Amino acid sequence: MNLVARLVGILALGLTLIPPALFAAGKLADAPMKTAMLAGAVLWFVAAPLWLKGGE
């Protein structure tokens, strides 16, 4: 479970950081960028507590 949470967390960070760079480069429109960033934020808030909770 921890490995899955880490992979989802890394994917979520990518969805939060890469779309604005693509938008700034003119490769991505406004609406898809916002959708990808929203999905990344939701995934991050789901995966990060599982990934970073510590213990075990």
C-alpha distance matrix in Angstrom:
0.0 3.8 5.4 5.2 6.2 8.7 10.0 10.6 12.1 14.3 15.3 16.2 18.3 20.0 20.9 22.3 24.3 25.5 27.3 29.7 30.7 31.4 33.3 35.4 36.2 37.4 34.9 33.1 34.7 34.1 32.5 29.8 29.0 28.6 26.4 24.1 24.0 23.4 20.4 19.1 19.8 18.1 14.9 15.1 15.7 12.7 10.2 12.2 12.0 8.3 8.7 12.1 12.2 12.9 13.4 11.7
3.8 0.0 3.8 5.4 5.0 6.2 8.7 9.9 10.3 12.3 14.2 15.0 16.4 18.4 19.7 20.8 22.4 24.0 26.1 28.2 29.0 30.0 32.1 33.8 34.7 36.2 33.9 32.3 34.1 33.5 32.2 29.5 28.3 28.0 26.3 23.6 23.1 22.9 20.2 18.3 18.8 17.7 14.5 13.8 14.7 12.4 9.2 10.1 10.3 6.8 5.8 9.0 9.7 9.9 11.0 9.9
5.4 3.8 0.0 3.8 5.4 5.1 6.3 8.6 9.7 10.7 12.4 14.1 15.4 16.7 18.4 20.0 21.2 22.3 24.6 27.0 27.4 28.2 30.5 32.3 32.8 34.3 31.9 30.5 32.6 32.4 31.3 28.3 27.2 27.4 25.6 22.6 22.5 22.8 19.9 17.8 19.0 18.3 14.7 14.3 16.1 13.9 10.4 11.7 12.9 9.8 8.0 11.3 12.9 12.9 14.2 12.8
5.2 5.4 3.8 0.0 3.8 5.4 5.2 6.1 8.4 9.9 10.6 12.1 14.2 15.4 16.4 18.3 20.0 20.9 22.7 25.4 26.1 26.6 28.7 30.8 31.4 32.6 30.0 28.3 30.2 29.9 28.5 25.5 24.7 24.8 22.6 19.9 20.1 20.1 16.9 15.3 16.8 15.6 12.0 12.4 14.2 11.6 8.6 10.9 12.4 9.4 8.6 12.3 13.9 14.9 16.4 15.3
6.2 5.0 5.4 3.8 0.0 3.8 5.5 5.1 5.9 8.6 9.8 10.2 12.1 14.1 15.0 16.2 18.2 19.6 21.4 23.7 24.8 25.6 27.4 29.4 30.4 31.6 29.4 27.6 29.2 28.5 27.2 24.5 23.4 23.0 21.2 18.6 18.2 18.0 15.2 13.3 14.1 13.1 9.6 9.3 10.8 8.5 5.1 7.2 8.7 6.1 5.3 9.1 10.8 12.4 14.5 14.3
8.7 6.2 5.1 5.4 3.8 0.0 3.8 5.5 5.0 6.1 8.5 9.7 10.5 12.3 14.1 15.2 16.5 17.9 20.3 22.4 22.9 24.0 26.2 27.8 28.6 30.2 28.1 26.7 28.7 28.2 27.3 24.6 23.0 23.1 21.7 18.7 18.1 18.6 16.1 13.5 14.6 14.5 11.1 9.9 12.2 11.0 7.2 7.8 10.2 8.3 5.6 8.7 11.5 12.3 14.8 14.7
10.0 8.7 6.3 5.2 5.5 3.8 0.0 3.8 5.4 5.2 6.2 8.5 10.0 10.7 12.3 14.3 15.5 16.2 18.4 21.0 21.4 22.0 24.3 26.2 26.6 28.1 25.6 24.3 26.5 26.4 25.4 22.3 21.1 21.7 20.0 16.8 16.9 17.7 14.8 12.4 14.4 14.4 10.7 10.5 13.4 12.1 8.7 10.3 13.1 11.3 9.2 12.4 15.1 16.1 18.5 18.0
10.6 9.9 8.6 6.1 5.1 5.5 3.8 0.0 3.8 5.5 5.0 6.0 8.6 9.8 10.3 12.2 14.3 15.2 16.7 19.3 20.4 20.9 22.8 24.9 25.7 26.8 24.4 22.6 24.4 23.9 22.7 19.8 18.7 18.8 16.9 14.0 14.1 14.4 11.4 9.3 11.2 10.8 7.0 7.5 10.4 8.9 6.2 8.6 11.6 10.3 9.2 12.4 14.8 16.7 19.3 19.2
12.1 10.3 9.7 8.4 5.9 5.0 5.4 3.8 0.0 3.8 5.4 5.0 6.2 8.6 9.7 10.5 12.3 14.1 16.0 18.0 19.0 20.2 21.9 23.7 24.8 26.3 24.3 22.5 24.3 23.5 22.7 20.1 18.4 18.3 17.1 14.1 13.2 13.8 11.6 8.7 9.7 10.2 6.9 5.5 8.6 8.4 5.3 6.0 9.6 9.3 7.5 9.9 12.9 14.8 17.9 18.5
14.3 12.3 10.7 9.9 8.6 6.1 5.2 5.5 3.8 0.0 3.8 5.4 5.1 6.3 8.7 9.9 10.6 11.8 14.4 16.4 16.8 18.0 20.2 21.7 22.4 24.2 22.2 20.9 23.1 22.8 22.4 19.6 17.7 18.3 17.4 14.0 13.3 14.9 12.8 9.5 11.4 12.7 9.6 8.3 11.9 12.0 9.1 9.4 13.0 12.7 10.2 12.2 15.6 16.9 20.0 20.4
15.3 14.2 12.4 10.6 9.8 8.5 6.2 5.0 5.4 3.8 0.0 3.8 5.5 5.0 6.2 8.7 10.0 10.3 12.3 15.0 15.6 16.0 18.2 20.3 20.8 22.1 19.7 18.2 20.4 20.3 19.6 16.5 15.0 15.9 14.5 11.0 11.2 12.7 10.2 7.5 10.4 11.4 8.3 8.4 12.1 12.0 9.9 11.2 14.8 14.4 12.7 15.1 18.2 20.0 22.9 23.1
16.2 15.0 14.1 12.1 10.2 9.7 8.5 6.0 5.0 5.4 3.8 0.0 3.8 5.3 5.0 6.2 8.7 10.1 11.4 13.6 15.1 15.9 17.3 19.4 20.6 21.7 19.8 17.8 19.4 18.6 17.8 15.2 13.4 13.5 12.4 9.2 8.5 9.6 7.5 4.2 6.6 8.0 5.5 5.2 8.9 9.6 8.3 9.3 12.9 13.4 12.2 14.2 17.1 19.4 22.6 23.4
18.3 16.4 15.4 14.2 12.1 10.5 10.0 8.6 6.2 5.1 5.5 3.8 0.0 3.8 5.4 5.0 6.1 8.4 10.5 12.0 13.0 14.6 16.2 17.6 19.0 20.6 19.1 17.5 19.4 18.6 18.5 16.2 13.7 14.0 13.9 10.7 9.1 11.1 10.1 6.4 7.8 10.4 8.7 6.8 10.4 12.0 10.4 10.0 13.8 14.8 12.9 14.0 17.4 19.3 22.8 23.9
20.0 18.4 16.7 15.4 14.1 12.3 10.7 9.8 8.6 6.3 5.0 5.3 3.8 0.0 3.8 5.3 5.2 5.6 8.2 10.4 10.8 11.7 14.0 15.6 16.3 18.0 16.1 14.8 17.2 17.1 17.2 14.4 12.1 13.4 13.2 9.6 9.0 11.8 10.6 7.4 10.1 12.5 10.7 10.0 13.6 14.8 13.2 13.5 17.3 17.8 15.8 17.3 20.7 22.5 25.8 26.5
20.9 19.7 18.4 16.4 15.0 14.1 12.3 10.3 9.7 8.7 6.2 5.0 5.4 3.8 0.0 3.8 5.7 5.9 6.5 9.2 10.7 11.0 12.5 14.8 15.9 16.8 14.9 12.8 14.6 14.2 13.8 11.1 9.0 10.0 9.4 5.8 5.7 8.4 7.2 4.7 7.9 10.2 9.1 9.3 12.7 13.9 13.2 14.0 17.6 18.3 17.1 18.8 21.9 24.1 27.4 28.2
22.3 20.8 20.0 18.3 16.2 15.2 14.3 12.2 10.5 9.9 8.7 6.2 5.0 5.3 3.8 0.0 3.8 6.1 6.7 7.8 9.9 11.3 12.1 13.8 15.7 16.9 15.8 13.7 15.0 13.8 13.9 12.0 9.1 9.3 10.0 7.1 4.7 7.7 8.1 5.1 6.5 9.9 9.7 8.8 11.7 13.9 13.6 13.4 16.9 18.4 17.2 18.1 21.2 23.5 27.1 28.4
24.3 22.4 21.2 20.0 18.2 16.5 15.5 14.3 12.3 10.6 10.0 8.7 6.1 5.2 5.7 3.8 0.0 3.8 6.0 6.3 7.0 9.3 10.7 11.6 13.2 15.1 14.3 13.0 15.0 14.3 15.4 13.4 10.1 11.3 12.6 9.7 7.8 11.2 11.7 8.8 10.2 13.6 13.2 11.8 14.9 17.1 16.2 15.7 19.3 20.7 18.9 19.5 22.9 24.8 28.4 29.7
25.5 24.0 22.3 20.9 19.6 17.9 16.2 15.2 14.1 11.8 10.3 10.1 8.4 5.6 5.9 6.1 3.8 0.0 3.9 5.7 5.3 6.3 8.7 10.1 10.7 12.5 11.1 10.3 12.9 13.2 14.3 11.9 9.0 11.4 12.4 9.2 8.7 12.5 12.5 10.2 12.5 15.5 14.8 14.2 17.5 19.3 18.3 18.3 22.1 23.0 21.1 22.3 25.7 27.5 31.0 31.9
27.3 26.1 24.6 22.7 21.4 20.3 18.4 16.7 16.0 14.4 12.3 11.4 10.5 8.2 6.5 6.7 6.0 3.9 0.0 3.8 5.4 5.0 6.0 8.6 9.7 10.4 9.1 7.2 9.3 9.4 10.5 8.3 5.2 8.1 9.4 6.9 6.9 10.6 11.2 10.0 12.2 15.0 15.0 15.1 18.0 19.8 19.5 19.9 23.4 24.5 23.2 24.4 27.6 29.8 33.3 34.3
29.7 28.2 27.0 25.4 23.7 22.4 21.0 19.3 18.0 16.4 15.0 13.6 12.0 10.4 9.2 7.8 6.3 5.7 3.8 0.0 3.8 5.4 4.9 6.1 8.5 9.7 9.8 8.3 9.7 9.1 11.2 10.2 6.6 8.6 11.2 9.5 8.3 11.8 13.4 12.0 13.3 16.5 17.1 16.5 19.1 21.4 21.3 21.1 24.5 26.1 24.7 25.4 28.6 30.8 34.4 35.8
30.7 29.0 27.4 26.1 24.8 22.9 21.4 20.4 19.0 16.8 15.6 15.1 13.0 10.8 10.7 9.9 7.0 5.3 5.4 3.8 0.0 3.8 5.4 5.1 6.2 8.7 8.8 8.8 11.3 11.6 14.1 12.7 9.5 12.1 14.3 12.2 11.4 15.2 16.2 14.4 16.1 19.4 19.3 18.6 21.5 23.7 23.0 22.7 26.3 27.7 25.8 26.5 30.0 31.7 35.3 36.5
31.4 30.0 28.2 26.6 25.6 24.0 22.0 20.9 20.2 18.0 16.0 15.9 14.6 11.7 11.0 11.3 9.3 6.3 5.0 5.4 3.8 0.0 3.8 5.4 5.0 6.3 5.2 5.5 8.6 10.1 12.4 10.5 8.2 11.7 13.3 11.3 11.8 15.4 16.1 14.9 17.2 20.0 19.9 19.9 22.9 24.7 24.1 24.4 28.0 29.1 27.4 28.5 31.9 33.8 37.3 38.2
33.3 32.1 30.5 28.7 27.4 26.2 24.3 22.8 21.9 20.2 18.2 17.3 16.2 14.0 12.5 12.1 10.7 8.7 6.0 4.9 5.4 3.8 0.0 3.8 5.4 5.1 5.7 4.6 6.2 7.0 10.0 9.3 6.8 9.9 12.3 11.4 11.4 14.7 16.1 15.5 17.2 20.1 20.6 20.7 23.3 25.3 25.3 25.5 29.0 30.4 29.0 30.0 33.2 35.4 38.9 40.1
35.4 33.8 32.3 30.8 29.4 27.8 26.2 24.9 23.7 21.7 20.3 19.4 17.6 15.6 14.8 13.8 11.6 10.1 8.6 6.1 5.1 5.4 3.8 0.0 3.8 5.4 7.6 8.1 9.4 9.9 13.3 13.0 10.3 12.8 15.7 14.6 14.0 17.4 19.1 17.9 19.3 22.5 23.1 22.6 25.1 27.5 27.3 27.0 30.5 32.1 30.5 31.0 34.4 36.3 40.0 41.3
36.2 34.7 32.8 31.4 30.4 28.6 26.6 25.7 24.8 22.4 20.8 20.6 19.0 16.3 15.9 15.7 13.2 10.7 9.7 8.5 6.2 5.0 5.4 3.8 0.0 3.8 5.6 7.8 10.1 11.9 15.1 14.1 12.0 15.2 17.4 16.0 16.1 19.6 20.8 19.6 21.5 24.6 24.7 24.4 27.3 29.3 28.8 28.8 32.4 33.6 31.8 32.6 36.1 37.9 41.4 42.5
37.4 36.2 34.3 32.6 31.6 30.2 28.1 26.8 26.3 24.2 22.1 21.7 20.6 18.0 16.8 16.9 15.1 12.5 10.4 9.7 8.7 6.3 5.1 5.4 3.8 0.0 3.8 5.7 7.4 9.7 12.9 12.3 11.1 14.3 16.3 15.6 16.3 19.4 20.6 20.2 22.1 24.9 25.2 25.5 28.2 30.1 29.9 30.2 33.8 35.0 33.5 34.5 37.9 39.9 43.4 44.4
34.9 33.9 31.9 30.0 29.4 28.1 25.6 24.4 24.3 22.2 19.7 19.8 19.1 16.1 14.9 15.8 14.3 11.1 9.1 9.8 8.8 5.2 5.7 7.6 5.6 3.8 0.0 3.8 7.0 10.0 12.3 10.7 10.0 13.7 15.0 13.8 15.2 18.3 18.8 18.5 21.0 23.4 23.4 24.0 26.9 28.4 28.1 28.8 32.4 33.2 31.7 33.2 36.5 38.4 41.8 42.5
33.1 32.3 30.5 28.3 27.6 26.7 24.3 22.6 22.5 20.9 18.2 17.8 17.5 14.8 12.8 13.7 13.0 10.3 7.2 8.3 8.8 5.5 4.6 8.1 7.8 5.7 3.8 0.0 3.8 6.7 8.6 7.0 6.5 10.1 11.3 10.6 12.2 15.0 15.7 15.9 18.2 20.4 20.7 21.6 24.2 25.7 25.8 26.7 30.1 31.1 29.9 31.4 34.5 36.8 40.2 41.0
34.7 34.1 32.6 30.2 29.2 28.7 26.5 24.4 24.3 23.1 20.4 19.4 19.4 17.2 14.6 15.0 15.0 12.9 9.3 9.7 11.3 8.6 6.2 9.4 10.1 7.4 7.0 3.8 0.0 3.8 5.8 5.9 6.3 8.9 10.4 11.0 12.4 14.6 15.9 16.7 18.5 20.5 21.5 22.5 24.7 26.3 26.9 27.8 31.1 32.2 31.5 32.9 35.8 38.3 41.7 42.7
34.1 33.5 32.4 29.9 28.5 28.2 26.4 23.9 23.5 22.8 20.3 18.6 18.6 17.1 14.2 13.8 14.3 13.2 9.4 9.1 11.6 10.1 7.0 9.9 11.9 9.7 10.0 6.7 3.8 0.0 3.8 5.8 5.2 6.3 8.8 10.2 10.7 12.4 14.4 15.4 16.5 18.5 20.1 21.0 22.7 24.6 25.6 26.3 29.3 30.9 30.4 31.5 34.2 36.9 40.4 41.7
32.5 32.2 31.3 28.5 27.2 27.3 25.4 22.7 22.7 22.4 19.6 17.8 18.5 17.2 13.8 13.9 15.4 14.3 10.5 11.2 14.1 12.4 10.0 13.3 15.1 12.9 12.3 8.6 5.8 3.8 0.0 3.8 5.4 5.2 6.2 8.7 9.9 10.6 12.4 14.2 15.4 16.7 18.4 19.9 21.4 22.9 24.2 25.3 28.2 29.5 29.4 30.8 33.3 36.2 39.5 40.6
29.8 29.5 28.3 25.5 24.5 24.6 22.3 19.8 20.1 19.6 16.5 15.2 16.2 14.4 11.1 12.0 13.4 11.9 8.3 10.2 12.7 10.5 9.3 13.0 14.1 12.3 10.7 7.0 5.9 5.8 3.8 0.0 3.8 5.5 5.0 6.1 8.5 9.8 10.5 12.1 14.1 15.4 16.4 18.0 20.1 21.2 22.1 23.5 26.5 27.5 27.2 28.9 31.5 34.2 37.5 38.3
29.0 28.3 27.2 24.7 23.4 23.0 21.1 18.7 18.4 17.7 15.0 13.4 13.7 12.1 9.0 9.1 10.1 9.0 5.2 6.6 9.5 8.2 6.8 10.3 12.0 11.1 10.0 6.5 6.3 5.2 5.4 3.8 0.0 3.8 5.5 5.3 6.2 8.6 10.0 10.5 12.2 14.3 15.3 16.2 18.4 20.1 20.8 21.6 24.8 26.0 25.4 26.8 29.5 32.2 35.6 36.7
28.6 28.0 27.4 24.8 23.0 23.1 21.7 18.8 18.3 18.3 15.9 13.5 14.0 13.4 10.0 9.3 11.3 11.4 8.1 8.6 12.1 11.7 9.9 12.8 15.2 14.3 13.7 10.1 8.9 6.3 5.2 5.5 3.8 0.0 3.8 5.5 5.1 6.1 8.6 9.7 10.4 12.3 14.1 15.1 16.5 18.4 19.7 20.5 23.3 24.9 24.8 25.9 28.3 31.3 34.7 36.0
26.4 26.3 25.6 22.6 21.2 21.7 20.0 16.9 17.1 17.4 14.5 12.4 13.9 13.2 9.4 10.0 12.6 12.4 9.4 11.2 14.3 13.3 12.3 15.7 17.4 16.3 15.0 11.3 10.4 8.8 6.2 5.0 5.5 3.8 0.0 3.8 5.5 5.1 6.2 8.6 9.9 10.7 12.3 14.1 15.6 16.8 18.2 19.6 22.3 23.5 23.6 25.2 27.5 30.5 33.7 34.7
24.1 23.6 22.6 19.9 18.6 18.7 16.8 14.0 14.1 14.0 11.0 9.2 10.7 9.6 5.8 7.1 9.7 9.2 6.9 9.5 12.2 11.3 11.4 14.6 16.0 15.6 13.8 10.6 11.0 10.2 8.7 6.1 5.3 5.5 3.8 0.0 3.8 5.5 5.1 6.1 8.6 10.0 10.5 12.0 14.4 15.4 16.1 17.5 20.6 21.5 21.1 22.9 25.5 28.2 31.4 32.3
24.0 23.1 22.5 20.1 18.2 18.1 16.9 14.1 13.2 13.3 11.2 8.5 9.1 9.0 5.7 4.7 7.8 8.7 6.9 8.3 11.4 11.8 11.4 14.0 16.1 16.3 15.2 12.2 12.4 10.7 9.9 8.5 6.2 5.1 5.5 3.8 0.0 3.8 5.4 4.9 6.1 8.6 9.8 10.3 12.3 14.2 15.0 15.6 18.7 20.2 19.8 20.9 23.6 26.4 29.8 31.0
23.4 22.9 22.8 20.1 18.0 18.6 17.7 14.4 13.8 14.9 12.7 9.6 11.1 11.8 8.4 7.7 11.2 12.5 10.6 11.8 15.2 15.4 14.7 17.4 19.6 19.4 18.3 15.0 14.6 12.4 10.6 9.8 8.6 6.1 5.1 5.5 3.8 0.0 3.8 5.4 5.1 6.2 8.5 9.8 10.8 12.5 14.2 15.2 17.7 19.3 19.6 20.8 22.9 26.1 29.3 30.6
20.4 20.2 19.9 16.9 15.2 16.1 14.8 11.4 11.6 12.8 10.2 7.5 10.1 10.6 7.2 8.1 11.7 12.5 11.2 13.4 16.2 16.1 16.1 19.1 20.8 20.6 18.8 15.7 15.9 14.4 12.4 10.5 10.0 8.6 6.2 5.1 5.4 3.8 0.0 3.8 5.5 5.2 6.1 8.5 10.1 10.7 12.1 13.8 16.5 17.4 17.7 19.5 21.6 24.7 27.7 28.6
19.1 18.3 17.8 15.3 13.3 13.5 12.4 9.3 8.7 9.5 7.5 4.2 6.4 7.4 4.7 5.1 8.8 10.2 10.0 12.0 14.4 14.9 15.5 17.9 19.6 20.2 18.5 15.9 16.7 15.4 14.2 12.1 10.5 9.7 8.6 6.1 4.9 5.4 3.8 0.0 3.8 5.5 5.1 6.0 8.7 9.9 10.3 11.4 14.5 15.6 15.2 16.8 19.4 22.1 25.4 26.4
19.8 18.8 19.0 16.8 14.1 14.6 14.4 11.2 9.7 11.4 10.4 6.6 7.8 10.1 7.9 6.5 10.2 12.5 12.2 13.3 16.1 17.2 17.2 19.3 21.5 22.1 21.0 18.2 18.5 16.5 15.4 14.1 12.2 10.4 9.9 8.6 6.1 5.1 5.5 3.8 0.0 3.8 5.5 5.0 6.3 8.7 9.9 10.3 12.9 14.7 14.8 15.8 18.0 21.1 24.4 25.9
18.1 17.7 18.3 15.6 13.1 14.5 14.4 10.8 10.2 12.7 11.4 8.0 10.4 12.5 10.2 9.9 13.6 15.5 15.0 16.5 19.4 20.0 20.1 22.5 24.6 24.9 23.4 20.4 20.5 18.5 16.7 15.4 14.3 12.3 10.7 10.0 8.6 6.2 5.2 5.5 3.8 0.0 3.8 5.4 5.3 6.4 8.7 10.1 12.0 13.5 14.4 15.9 17.4 20.8 23.8 25.0
14.9 14.5 14.7 12.0 9.6 11.1 10.7 7.0 6.9 9.6 8.3 5.5 8.7 10.7 9.1 9.7 13.2 14.8 15.0 17.1 19.3 19.9 20.6 23.1 24.7 25.2 23.4 20.7 21.5 20.1 18.4 16.4 15.3 14.1 12.3 10.5 9.8 8.5 6.1 5.1 5.5 3.8 0.0 3.8 5.5 5.1 6.0 8.2 10.7 11.3 11.8 13.9 15.8 18.8 21.7 22.6
15.1 13.8 14.3 12.4 9.3 9.9 10.5 7.5 5.5 8.3 8.4 5.2 6.8 10.0 9.3 8.8 11.8 14.2 15.1 16.5 18.6 19.9 20.7 22.6 24.4 25.5 24.0 21.6 22.5 21.0 19.9 18.0 16.2 15.1 14.1 12.0 10.3 9.8 8.5 6.0 5.0 5.4 3.8 0.0 3.8 5.4 5.2 5.5 8.6 10.0 9.8 11.1 13.5 16.4 19.7 21.0
15.7 14.7 16.1 14.2 10.8 12.2 13.4 10.4 8.6 11.9 12.1 8.9 10.4 13.6 12.7 11.7 14.9 17.5 18.0 19.1 21.5 22.9 23.3 25.1 27.3 28.2 26.9 24.2 24.7 22.7 21.4 20.1 18.4 16.5 15.6 14.4 12.3 10.8 10.1 8.7 6.3 5.3 5.5 3.8 0.0 3.8 5.7 5.7 7.1 9.3 10.4 11.1 12.4 15.9 19.0 20.7
12.7 12.4 13.9 11.6 8.5 11.0 12.1 8.9 8.4 12.0 12.0 9.6 12.0 14.8 13.9 13.9 17.1 19.3 19.8 21.4 23.7 24.7 25.3 27.5 29.3 30.1 28.4 25.7 26.3 24.6 22.9 21.2 20.1 18.4 16.8 15.4 14.2 12.5 10.7 9.9 8.7 6.4 5.1 5.4 3.8 0.0 3.8 6.0 6.7 7.4 9.3 11.1 11.9 15.3 17.9 19.0
10.2 9.2 10.4 8.6 5.1 7.2 8.7 6.2 5.3 9.1 9.9 8.3 10.4 13.2 13.2 13.6 16.2 18.3 19.5 21.3 23.0 24.1 25.3 27.3 28.8 29.9 28.1 25.8 26.9 25.6 24.2 22.1 20.8 19.7 18.2 16.1 15.0 14.2 12.1 10.3 9.9 8.7 6.0 5.2 5.7 3.8 0.0 3.8 5.7 5.4 6.1 8.6 10.2 13.0 15.8 16.6
12.2 10.1 11.7 10.9 7.2 7.8 10.3 8.6 6.0 9.4 11.2 9.3 10.0 13.5 14.0 13.4 15.7 18.3 19.9 21.1 22.7 24.4 25.5 27.0 28.8 30.2 28.8 26.7 27.8 26.3 25.3 23.5 21.6 20.5 19.6 17.5 15.6 15.2 13.8 11.4 10.3 10.1 8.2 5.5 5.7 6.0 3.8 0.0 3.8 5.4 5.0 5.8 8.0 10.9 14.2 15.7
12.0 10.3 12.9 12.4 8.7 10.2 13.1 11.6 9.6 13.0 14.8 12.9 13.8 17.3 17.6 16.9 19.3 22.1 23.4 24.5 26.3 28.0 29.0 30.5 32.4 33.8 32.4 30.1 31.1 29.3 28.2 26.5 24.8 23.3 22.3 20.6 18.7 17.7 16.5 14.5 12.9 12.0 10.7 8.6 7.1 6.7 5.7 3.8 0.0 3.8 5.5 5.3 5.5 9.1 12.0 13.9
8.3 6.8 9.8 9.4 6.1 8.3 11.3 10.3 9.3 12.7 14.4 13.4 14.8 17.8 18.3 18.4 20.7 23.0 24.5 26.1 27.7 29.1 30.4 32.1 33.6 35.0 33.2 31.1 32.2 30.9 29.5 27.5 26.0 24.9 23.5 21.5 20.2 19.3 17.4 15.6 14.7 13.5 11.3 10.0 9.3 7.4 5.4 5.4 3.8 0.0 3.8 5.8 5.7 8.5 10.7 11.6
8.7 5.8 8.0 8.6 5.3 5.6 9.2 9.2 7.5 10.2 12.7 12.2 12.9 15.8 17.1 17.2 18.9 21.1 23.2 24.7 25.8 27.4 29.0 30.5 31.8 33.5 31.7 29.9 31.5 30.4 29.4 27.2 25.4 24.8 23.6 21.1 19.8 19.6 17.7 15.2 14.8 14.4 11.8 9.8 10.4 9.3 6.1 5.0 5.5 3.8 0.0 3.8 5.9 7.6 10.4 11.3
12.1 9.0 11.3 12.3 9.1 8.7 12.4 12.4 9.9 12.2 15.1 14.2 14.0 17.3 18.8 18.1 19.5 22.3 24.4 25.4 26.5 28.5 30.0 31.0 32.6 34.5 33.2 31.4 32.9 31.5 30.8 28.9 26.8 25.9 25.2 22.9 20.9 20.8 19.5 16.8 15.8 15.9 13.9 11.1 11.1 11.1 8.6 5.8 5.3 5.8 3.8 0.0 3.8 5.5 9.1 11.1
12.2 9.7 12.9 13.9 10.8 11.5 15.1 14.8 12.9 15.6 18.2 17.1 17.4 20.7 21.9 21.2 22.9 25.7 27.6 28.6 30.0 31.9 33.2 34.4 36.1 37.9 36.5 34.5 35.8 34.2 33.3 31.5 29.5 28.3 27.5 25.5 23.6 22.9 21.6 19.4 18.0 17.4 15.8 13.5 12.4 11.9 10.2 8.0 5.5 5.7 5.9 3.8 0.0 3.8 6.7 9.3
12.9 9.9 12.9 14.9 12.4 12.3 16.1 16.7 14.8 16.9 20.0 19.4 19.3 22.5 24.1 23.5 24.8 27.5 29.8 30.8 31.7 33.8 35.4 36.3 37.9 39.9 38.4 36.8 38.3 36.9 36.2 34.2 32.2 31.3 30.5 28.2 26.4 26.1 24.7 22.1 21.1 20.8 18.8 16.4 15.9 15.3 13.0 10.9 9.1 8.5 7.6 5.5 3.8 0.0 3.8 6.6
13.4 11.0 14.2 16.4 14.5 14.8 18.5 19.3 17.9 20.0 22.9 22.6 22.8 25.8 27.4 27.1 28.4 31.0 33.3 34.4 35.3 37.3 38.9 40.0 41.4 43.4 41.8 40.2 41.7 40.4 39.5 37.5 35.6 34.7 33.7 31.4 29.8 29.3 27.7 25.4 24.4 23.8 21.7 19.7 19.0 17.9 15.8 14.2 12.0 10.7 10.4 9.1 6.7 3.8 0.0 3.8
11.7 9.9 12.8 15.3 14.3 14.7 18.0 19.2 18.5 20.4 23.1 23.4 23.9 26.5 28.2 28.4 29.7 31.9 34.3 35.8 36.5 38.2 40.1 41.3 42.5 44.4 42.5 41.0 42.7 41.7 40.6 38.3 36.7 36.0 34.7 32.3 31.0 30.6 28.6 26.4 25.9 25.0 22.6 21.0 20.7 19.0 16.6 15.7 13.9 11.6 11.3 11.1 9.3 6.6 3.8 0.0
